[in-house]
Amino acid sequence: MNQQQGFDVVIVGGGVIGGVLALQLSTLGYRIAIVEALSHGMGKTDPERVVALSHGSQCYLEELGLWQDIAAAGAGHIRHIEVREPNNHGLVQMDAAEAGVDALGYVVEITDVVRPIYAALEGKVTWFRPARVLSFQHQHDGIRISLSYDGEEQRISAALLIGADGTNSQIRRMAGIGTHGWDHNRFGLVASVRCERTHADTAYECFRSSGPLAFLPLSDDRFSIVWALAPQEAVRMMDLPDRMFLKRLQRAADESVLPRSGRFESLGKRACFPLELRIAKEYARSRIALIGNAAHTLHPVAGQGMNLGLRDVIDLVEVLDSPLAKKDAGNPLLLSAYAEKRRADVLAVGGFTESMLVSFANDLDWLRLLRGQALGLMQTCQPLKDELLQHASGLTHLRKSSKAHMKQSETSL
Ligand SMILES: Cc1cc2nc3c(=O)[nH]c(=O)nc-3n(C[C@H](O)[C@H](O)[C@H](O)COP(=O)(O)OP(=O)(O)OC[C@H]3O[C@@H](n4cnc5c(N)ncnc54)[C@H](O)[C@@H]3O)c2cc1C
């Protein structure tokens, strides 16, 4: 067994969210360790794991000096969004120009986000990878963590332990923190498709009663699709030959996408992810805090999981950027403040996502009529649309966080 190493903060999980947190905290002078299960972190996947980052998240990553490299690897611009229900009237169209921004969001490959984060962390943090937490023990002044690393047991200690280890968080389980939520009994089938014509920087969301189907514009004029399917349907769609799959996709997309994009011509590899809602009952407990998917896993319909995780980081960093935190980063007062900050945002985004799914899941005629009218209202009622635009682009949260920053700098002056 090696000698025990001491850190201020130990982060378990070196994905995007754990990585960005490590970067921010190292800049504040904290001694950071990252425990990551994979030897080199997230590698290239086929099909690509793609996410839509809001304009607000892009601004944040730019502030951290990461965006230039992410964009250089290829970021699709979402300049227009269309939301509709096939075979129903009512359509919401959102435009970046209406929100006064260049793009409402950006479509990026997760590995292209991870790479510059890892490069920026070089020499600033201590990595344990591949490594796993075996156990941890609370002490009066911190937490002792036992790792399996490099073929032997390694002991480290910290004032604060962060669970950034994704949906099936080991840290959440070991801390005895339960979750609220349910299995959607749906799988998200992801793949890329190339169409006859350009995607014109447009993202489409087609709400079908069996589940939503989203088209996100990639930087090379392909679309990345996320198609929510019942388990048996997902198995069938995974097994179909490409040509048949494209036909079925074309039928499902219907008048929403085809008039603009033309026929779907070629298809990349397909993969399926289980879709679930899982929200931790507590975001923090005795020297432990959860961030990113470890704290909340949402259905990807609104494309908010990673955006929400980045806002966890902003709020946690704000709490830890204080004289109290510099004395003891695991102070329960700070962790309660973090949990309180996050609760409303996670509930609002989770609630909005679930209400969209529920309201489009029912095929009753009067509900279809109502949905058509609701979409029509959102399109024509400007104050309602402005609100929607602010949320879609993440501008609401951007304003809130810059206000908080201003407030903080005013008080520290
Ligand atoms: C189909 C689909 C589409 C999506 N689309 C969008 C979108 O458009 N926009 C959006 O904002 N979000 C989207 N999301 C959600 C988004 O992908 C997640 O919210 C985000 O990737 C979570 O990042 P994370 O760093 O918290 O967790 P993860 O990405 O899961 O990273 C966790 C890290 O912890 C490591 N790890 C795991 N277990 C352990 C352990 N026991 N010990 C040590 N390390 C461990 C893993 O190797 C990994 O590096 C989508 C999700 C899905 C499934």
The ligand as an SDF file (V2000), in Angstrom:
LIG
                    3D

 53 58  0  0  0  0  0  0  0  0999 V2000
  -29.1230    9.7540  -26.5410 C   0  0  0  0  0  0  0  0  0  0  0  0
  -28.7010   10.9200  -25.6920 C   0  0  0  0  0  0  0  0  0  0  0  0
  -28.7010   12.2100  -26.2200 C   0  0  0  0  0  0  0  0  0  0  0  0
  -28.3370   13.3020  -25.4270 C   0  0  0  0  0  0  0  0  0  0  0  0
  -28.3750   14.5540  -25.9600 N   0  0  0  0  0  0  0  0  0  0  0  0
  -28.0610   15.6200  -25.1960 C   0  0  0  0  0  0  0  0  0  0  0  0
  -28.1000   16.9530  -25.7220 C   0  0  0  0  0  0  0  0  0  0  0  0
  -28.4310   17.1490  -26.8980 O   0  0  0  0  0  0  0  0  0  0  0  0
  -27.7450   17.9950  -24.9140 N   0  0  0  0  0  0  0  0  0  0  0  0
  -27.3650   17.8060  -23.6090 C   0  0  0  0  0  0  0  0  0  0  0  0
  -27.0800   18.7980  -22.9220 O   0  0  0  0  0  0  0  0  0  0  0  0
  -27.3110   16.5650  -23.0750 N   0  0  0  0  0  0  0  0  0  0  0  0
  -27.6550   15.4750  -23.8370 C   0  0  0  0  0  0  0  0  0  0  0  0
  -27.5740   14.2210  -23.3010 N   0  0  0  0  0  0  0  0  0  0  0  0
  -27.1210   14.0620  -21.9000 C   0  0  0  0  0  0  0  0  0  0  0  0
  -25.6020   14.1380  -21.7750 C   0  0  0  0  0  0  0  0  0  0  0  0
  -24.9890   13.1950  -22.6380 O   0  0  0  0  0  0  0  0  0  0  0  0
  -25.1970   13.8790  -20.3300 C   0  0  0  0  0  0  0  0  0  0  0  0
  -25.9420   14.7320  -19.4850 O   0  0  0  0  0  0  0  0  0  0  0  0
  -23.7030   14.1650  -20.0850 C   0  0  0  0  0  0  0  0  0  0  0  0
  -22.9040   13.4100  -20.9680 O   0  0  0  0  0  0  0  0  0  0  0  0
  -23.3590   13.8080  -18.6410 C   0  0  0  0  0  0  0  0  0  0  0  0
  -21.9930   14.0800  -18.4060 O   0  0  0  0  0  0  0  0  0  0  0  0
  -21.3140   13.5890  -17.0290 P   0  0  0  0  0  0  0  0  0  0  0  0
  -19.8910   14.0380  -17.1360 O   0  0  0  0  0  0  0  0  0  0  0  0
  -22.1390   13.9960  -15.8700 O   0  0  0  0  0  0  0  0  0  0  0  0
  -21.4250   11.9980  -17.0750 O   0  0  0  0  0  0  0  0  0  0  0  0
  -20.7440   10.9590  -18.0720 P   0  0  0  0  0  0  0  0  0  0  0  0
  -20.6210   11.5290  -19.4210 O   0  0  0  0  0  0  0  0  0  0  0  0
  -21.4940    9.6770  -17.9160 O   0  0  0  0  0  0  0  0  0  0  0  0
  -19.2540   10.7850  -17.4840 O   0  0  0  0  0  0  0  0  0  0  0  0
  -19.0100   10.0380  -16.3180 C   0  0  0  0  0  0  0  0  0  0  0  0
  -17.5210    9.7400  -16.2190 C   0  0  0  0  0  0  0  0  0  0  0  0
  -17.2980    8.9980  -15.0370 O   0  0  0  0  0  0  0  0  0  0  0  0
  -16.5700    7.8060  -15.3250 C   0  0  0  0  0  0  0  0  0  0  0  0
  -17.0390    6.7810  -14.3660 N   0  0  0  0  0  0  0  0  0  0  0  0
  -18.2090    6.1290  -14.3420 C   0  0  0  0  0  0  0  0  0  0  0  0
  -18.2780    5.3200  -13.2800 N   0  0  0  0  0  0  0  0  0  0  0  0
  -17.1130    5.4700  -12.5960 C   0  0  0  0  0  0  0  0  0  0  0  0
  -16.5920    4.9120  -11.3970 C   0  0  0  0  0  0  0  0  0  0  0  0
  -17.2950    4.0370  -10.6800 N   0  0  0  0  0  0  0  0  0  0  0  0
  -15.3630    5.2890  -10.9930 N   0  0  0  0  0  0  0  0  0  0  0  0
  -14.6360    6.1880  -11.7130 C   0  0  0  0  0  0  0  0  0  0  0  0
  -15.0920    6.7580  -12.8570 N   0  0  0  0  0  0  0  0  0  0  0  0
  -16.3150    6.4050  -13.2890 C   0  0  0  0  0  0  0  0  0  0  0  0
  -16.9030    7.4650  -16.7690 C   0  0  0  0  0  0  0  0  0  0  0  0
  -15.8950    6.6830  -17.3690 O   0  0  0  0  0  0  0  0  0  0  0  0
  -16.9820    8.8820  -17.3760 C   0  0  0  0  0  0  0  0  0  0  0  0
  -15.7130    9.3370  -17.7600 O   0  0  0  0  0  0  0  0  0  0  0  0
  -27.9480   13.1010  -24.0670 C   0  0  0  0  0  0  0  0  0  0  0  0
  -27.9280   11.8120  -23.5290 C   0  0  0  0  0  0  0  0  0  0  0  0
  -28.3180   10.7270  -24.3270 C   0  0  0  0  0  0  0  0  0  0  0  0
  -28.3160    9.3440  -23.7250 C   0  0  0  0  0  0  0  0  0  0  0  0
  1  2  1  0
  2  3  1  0
  2 52  2  0
  3  4  2  0
  4  5  1  0
  4 50  1  0
  5  6  2  0
  6  7  1  0
  6 13  1  0
  7  8  2  0
  7  9  1  0
  9 10  1  0
 10 11  2  0
 10 12  1  0
 12 13  2  0
 13 14  1  0
 14 15  1  0
 14 50  1  0
 15 16  1  0
 16 17  1  0
 16 18  1  0
 18 19  1  0
 18 20  1  0
 20 21  1  0
 20 22  1  0
 22 23  1  0
 23 24  1  0
 24 25  2  0
 24 26  1  0
 24 27  1  0
 27 28  1  0
 28 29  2  0
 28 30  1  0
 28 31  1  0
 31 32  1  0
 32 33  1  0
 33 34  1  0
 33 48  1  0
 34 35  1  0
 35 36  1  0
 35 46  1  0
 36 37  1  0
 36 45  1  0
 37 38  2  0
 38 39  1  0
 39 40  1  0
 39 45  2  0
 40 41  1  0
 40 42  2  0
 42 43  1  0
 43 44  2  0
 44 45  1  0
 46 47  1  0
 46 48  1  0
 48 49  1  0
 50 51  2  0
 51 52  1  0
 52 53  1  0
M  END
$$$$
